[in-house]
Each structure stands twice: as structure tokens, then as C-alpha cells.
Amino acid sequence: MTNPLPRSLAVLRAQRVSPSLHQITLGGKGMRGFPVDQAGGYVKLMLSSGKLLGKPTMRTYTIHDQRAPVGGDFGEIDIQFALHGGNAAGPATSWALSVKEGDTIRVGGPGPAKPFASDRDHLMVAGDMSALPAIAANLRSLPDTVKGIAVIEIQHEEDAVELAAPDGITIEWIVNDQPGLRPELLSDALRAAQRPNGSVYAWVACEFAGMRACRAFLRDEMGLGPRDLYISSYWKHGFDEGQHKKIKRQDAQSAPAVQTA
């Protein structure tokens, strides 16, 4: 199966969702033929700044939400950017903070979502602000009968945005104003939650060291296997995306018994 050709999308709106979360809405004629129901999937942003050997810098971001065409428009997607420490941490966030309505960007994808399993007795979710768009999209899609806990690390109390979720999902917000420097926070919160009876599915996405701490608890202590655990690092403190991808591959080779991405 070949990858979809990149398309040129226009910036329709920009807004600050919370102190540490910035949203760009993309649309325009380039959305013609874009698949429906892609919230929770991802796109590749092709940034002209920081070109290497004539190639654009690419960054991967979750589609937080998607709206179908209405009237004469072509539909639109929302992309959210976590502002680590309140400041832009790289080329993608720098772009997001500087663009104006009508600016365009080349976008690859979409790629598939990593949804929560909804056929287990209990769901355990953990993530930091880099995973908040994916968590929000996945929570919205859950059946009303799902029960579980979602532990989300944020940088500011006002980053605790409203999330649509089944009544049986308890959402716990953990404030950490120094993201990446306290990797034990998410795993400790999961460990503090009373272990549920019945089958469990866990989904984790966060900073690299935090991911490893969660994996040690969920896989090694709880005994969850590949069918019951999706875990991924979205970034690593002090590393750029290329460096992070390299160490992520090395880690996956040494600990392959989980679903990763």
C-alpha cells in the first residue's frame, strides 16, 4: 500500500486552548479527498524552516479533531501543539506560534490511529501533554459502558481542558511545571490506583523516561502482554526528534514485547 501524496493545507484559525496548548486548524481545497473519521490518527507536517539538504523538516502530530465539509468548504482538521515549559521547543511549535490565517503547509498522511481497546473490563490510560490530543480523541470514541482511569500530566492547572469521556472513566490531572524531569509521576499514579478485577488494557504515550517507568510497572509488575498494552514515547527531554527516534528504536529492540509506535 502506497502512502498518500502530500497535500497543501491552509491555516484557517489559530487559538491558544490553554497556557501550554496551542491549536492550528487546517483546511482549504487541499482537504479534497481527505479520508473521514481520522481523529486520533496522525499527519506529517513538512516544515520549510530548518531544511536539511533541501528536504523539509518533518514532524508527526495527532489529528485532535476533524470536521466534515459543510456547504462550500472542504472540511478541516485541528492539530494541537504542546508548549513545553510555555515556550516553543522546536520547529513545529515555532511554526504554529508564528503562522497567520491563509498561510499554507505541506502535509503528509493521514496515518492510522492507535485507539483504546474497549472490550476489556477496565482501561488504564496515561500520558503527558504531547499525548493529550490523542487521549482526547480516543476518549470521545469510547462506548458509554467503558470503565477505567486516565492519568494525564499537565504543566499548569489551566491545562486541564474539558474532555468528553464515558461516565465510568475517572480522569486524574497531575501538574508538573517541569515536563520531562519527573518521569515517575505517571507510573506512580497508575500504581496508586487500585488494581481492578477482570481484564485490563493499558495505553501510554509520554516522554521517553516516563514511558519506561510506566512500562516497568504495567509489563513487569502487572504482567500485561502485547495484546493488553500499547506504549510509546512521543519525545525525550533534551533530545531533538531525530535523536529521540534513534534511541526509541534501540529501546524497542531491547524490549519488544509490547505494542509500540
C-alpha positions as CSV (number, residue, x, y, z in Angstrom):
1,M,0.0,0.0,0.0
2,T,1.5,3.4,-1.1
3,N,1.4,6.4,1.2
4,P,-0.9,9.2,0.2
5,L,0.7,12.1,-1.6
6,P,1.4,15.2,0.5
7,R,-1.2,17.9,0.1
8,S,-1.1,21.7,0.7
9,L,-3.4,22.8,3.5
10,A,-4.2,26.3,4.6
11,V,-4.2,27.8,8.1
12,L,-7.8,28.6,8.9
13,R,-7.6,29.5,12.6
14,A,-5.1,29.6,15.4
15,Q,-6.0,29.7,19.1
16,R,-4.5,29.1,22.5
17,V,-6.5,26.3,24.0
18,S,-4.7,26.5,27.4
19,P,-1.5,28.0,28.7
20,S,0.5,25.1,27.3
21,L,-1.6,24.0,24.4
22,H,-1.8,25.8,21.0
23,Q,-4.2,24.7,18.3
24,I,-4.0,25.3,14.5
25,T,-7.0,24.5,12.3
26,L,-6.1,23.4,8.7
27,G,-8.3,23.2,5.7
28,G,-8.9,24.6,2.2
29,K,-9.0,22.9,-1.2
30,G,-6.2,20.6,-0.2
31,M,-8.7,18.7,2.0
32,R,-10.5,17.4,-1.0
33,G,-10.4,13.6,-0.8
34,F,-9.0,13.6,2.8
35,P,-10.4,10.4,4.5
36,V,-13.2,10.9,7.0
37,D,-13.0,9.8,10.7
38,Q,-9.3,10.4,11.1
39,A,-9.4,12.0,14.6
40,G,-6.7,10.2,16.7
41,G,-4.7,9.4,13.6
42,Y,-1.6,11.5,12.6
43,V,-0.2,13.7,9.9
44,K,3.3,14.7,8.9
45,L,3.9,18.4,8.9
46,M,6.6,19.4,6.3
47,L,8.2,22.5,7.6
48,S,10.3,24.7,5.3
49,S,12.3,26.1,8.2
50,G,15.4,24.1,9.1
51,K,15.6,22.3,5.8
52,L,18.4,19.7,5.6
53,L,20.0,19.1,2.2
54,G,17.0,20.7,0.5
55,K,14.5,18.4,2.3
56,P,11.8,19.8,4.6
57,T,11.9,19.1,8.3
58,M,9.1,16.7,9.1
59,R,7.2,16.4,12.4
60,T,4.4,14.0,13.3
61,Y,1.3,15.3,15.0
62,T,-2.0,13.8,16.1
63,I,-5.3,14.9,14.5
64,H,-7.1,16.1,17.5
65,D,-10.4,16.6,15.7
66,Q,-11.9,16.5,12.2
67,R,-15.0,18.2,10.8
68,A,-16.7,17.1,7.6
69,P,-17.3,19.6,4.7
70,V,-20.2,21.9,5.2
71,G,-21.7,23.9,2.3
72,G,-18.9,25.0,0.0
73,D,-15.9,24.3,2.3
74,F,-13.7,21.2,2.2
75,G,-13.6,20.1,5.8
76,E,-10.9,20.8,8.4
77,I,-8.6,19.2,11.0
78,D,-7.3,20.5,14.3
79,I,-3.7,20.0,15.3
80,Q,-2.6,20.8,18.8
81,F,0.9,21.7,19.9
82,A,2.2,21.2,23.5
83,L,4.4,24.1,24.5
84,H,6.9,22.5,26.8
85,G,7.7,24.9,29.6
86,G,5.4,27.5,28.0
87,N,7.9,28.1,25.1
88,A,8.3,26.6,21.6
89,A,10.6,23.6,21.8
90,G,11.3,23.0,18.1
91,P,10.5,23.9,14.5
92,A,6.9,22.7,14.6
93,T,5.8,24.7,17.7
94,S,7.7,27.7,16.3
95,W,5.8,27.4,13.1
96,A,2.5,27.1,15.0
97,L,3.1,30.2,17.0
98,S,4.0,32.3,14.1
99,V,1.6,31.4,11.3
100,K,-1.2,33.6,10.1
101,E,-4.6,32.8,8.6
102,G,-4.1,31.9,4.9
103,D,-0.5,30.6,5.3
104,T,-0.1,27.1,3.8
105,I,1.9,24.0,4.7
106,R,2.5,20.7,3.0
107,V,1.0,17.8,5.0
108,G,1.6,14.0,4.6
109,G,-0.8,11.3,5.7
110,P,-3.1,10.6,7.4
111,G,-1.7,7.7,9.3
112,P,-3.8,5.3,11.4
113,A,-4.9,6.0,15.0
114,K,-3.8,3.9,18.0
115,P,-7.3,3.5,19.6
116,F,-8.0,2.3,23.1
117,A,-9.3,-1.2,23.3
118,S,-13.0,-1.1,24.5
119,D,-13.6,-4.8,25.0
120,R,-11.9,-5.2,28.4
121,D,-13.3,-4.8,31.9
122,H,-11.0,-1.9,32.7
123,L,-9.0,0.7,30.8
124,M,-5.8,2.3,32.2
125,V,-4.5,5.4,30.2
126,A,-1.5,7.6,31.0
127,G,0.0,10.4,29.0
128,D,1.6,13.9,29.1
129,M,0.6,17.0,27.1
130,S,2.2,15.6,24.0
131,A,-0.4,12.8,24.1
132,L,-3.4,14.9,25.2
133,P,-4.8,15.3,21.6
134,A,-4.7,11.5,21.1
135,I,-6.2,10.8,24.5
136,A,-9.0,13.3,23.9
137,A,-9.8,11.8,20.5
138,N,-9.8,8.3,21.8
139,L,-11.9,9.1,24.9
140,R,-14.5,10.7,22.7
141,S,-14.8,7.5,20.6
142,L,-15.3,5.1,23.5
143,P,-18.7,3.4,24.2
144,D,-20.5,4.7,27.2
145,T,-20.1,1.4,29.1
146,V,-16.3,1.6,29.3
147,K,-14.8,1.9,32.8
148,G,-11.3,2.9,33.8
149,I,-8.8,5.7,34.7
150,A,-6.9,8.3,32.6
151,V,-3.9,9.9,34.3
152,I,-2.7,13.0,32.4
153,E,0.4,15.1,33.3
154,I,0.0,18.8,32.5
155,Q,2.2,21.8,33.1
156,H,-0.4,24.2,34.5
157,E,-3.7,23.8,36.3
158,E,-5.5,25.6,33.5
159,D,-4.2,22.9,31.1
160,A,-6.9,20.6,32.5
161,V,-9.1,21.1,29.5
162,E,-12.6,19.6,29.3
163,L,-12.7,16.1,27.9
164,A,-15.6,14.1,26.6
165,A,-15.5,10.7,28.1
166,P,-17.8,7.9,29.4
167,D,-19.0,8.4,33.0
168,G,-17.1,5.3,34.0
169,I,-13.7,6.9,33.2
170,T,-12.0,8.7,36.1
171,I,-9.7,11.5,34.8
172,E,-6.8,12.5,37.1
173,W,-4.7,15.5,36.3
174,I,-1.1,15.8,37.6
175,V,0.5,19.2,37.4
176,N,4.3,19.2,36.6
177,D,5.7,22.6,35.6
178,Q,9.0,20.9,34.5
179,P,8.0,18.4,31.9
180,G,10.5,15.6,31.3
181,L,12.2,16.0,34.7
182,R,9.9,13.8,36.9
183,P,9.4,10.6,34.9
184,E,8.0,8.7,37.8
185,L,4.8,10.8,38.1
186,L,2.6,8.8,35.7
187,S,3.7,5.4,36.8
188,D,3.3,6.3,40.5
189,A,-0.3,7.5,39.8
190,L,-1.1,4.2,37.9
191,R,0.4,2.2,40.8
192,A,-1.6,4.1,43.3
193,A,-4.8,3.2,41.6
194,Q,-6.4,0.1,43.0
195,R,-5.8,-2.8,40.6
196,P,-9.2,-3.6,39.0
197,N,-10.7,-7.1,38.8
198,G,-11.1,-8.7,35.4
199,S,-9.3,-7.9,32.1
200,V,-7.2,-4.8,31.7
201,Y,-6.0,-2.8,28.7
202,A,-3.4,-0.1,29.1
203,W,-2.4,2.7,26.7
204,V,0.5,5.0,27.5
205,A,2.2,7.8,25.5
206,C,4.5,10.3,27.0
207,E,8.2,11.4,27.4
208,F,10.8,8.6,27.0
209,A,11.8,8.2,30.6
210,G,8.2,8.4,31.8
211,M,7.3,5.7,29.2
212,R,10.0,3.4,30.5
213,A,8.8,3.8,34.1
214,C,5.2,3.1,33.0
215,R,6.3,0.0,31.1
216,A,8.2,-1.3,34.1
217,F,5.0,-1.1,36.1
218,L,2.5,-2.3,33.5
219,R,4.5,-5.0,31.9
220,D,6.9,-6.2,34.6
221,E,4.8,-5.7,37.7
222,M,1.2,-6.1,36.4
223,G,2.2,-8.7,33.8
224,L,0.4,-7.1,30.8
225,G,1.4,-8.7,27.5
226,P,1.5,-7.2,24.0
227,R,-2.3,-7.7,23.4
228,D,-3.1,-5.8,26.6
229,L,-0.6,-2.9,26.4
230,Y,0.2,-0.1,23.9
231,I,3.1,2.1,24.9
232,S,5.1,4.8,23.1
233,S,7.4,7.7,23.8
234,Y,6.4,10.8,21.9
235,W,9.6,12.8,22.8
236,K,12.7,12.7,25.0
237,H,13.8,15.5,27.3
238,G,16.9,17.2,25.9
239,F,16.8,15.4,22.5
240,D,15.5,16.5,19.1
241,E,13.2,14.3,17.1
242,G,15.9,12.6,15.2
243,Q,17.9,11.7,18.3
244,H,14.7,10.6,20.0
245,K,13.8,8.3,17.1
246,K,17.2,6.6,17.3
247,I,17.1,5.9,21.0
248,K,13.4,4.8,20.7
249,R,14.4,2.2,18.1
250,Q,17.2,0.9,20.2
251,D,14.9,0.7,23.2
252,A,12.2,-1.2,21.2
253,Q,14.8,-3.8,20.1
254,S,15.7,-4.5,23.7
255,A,12.1,-4.5,24.9
256,P,9.9,-5.7,22.1
257,A,7.1,-7.4,24.0
258,V,4.7,-4.5,23.8
259,Q,2.7,-2.7,21.1
260,T,4.7,0.4,20.1
261,A,4.7,3.1,17.5
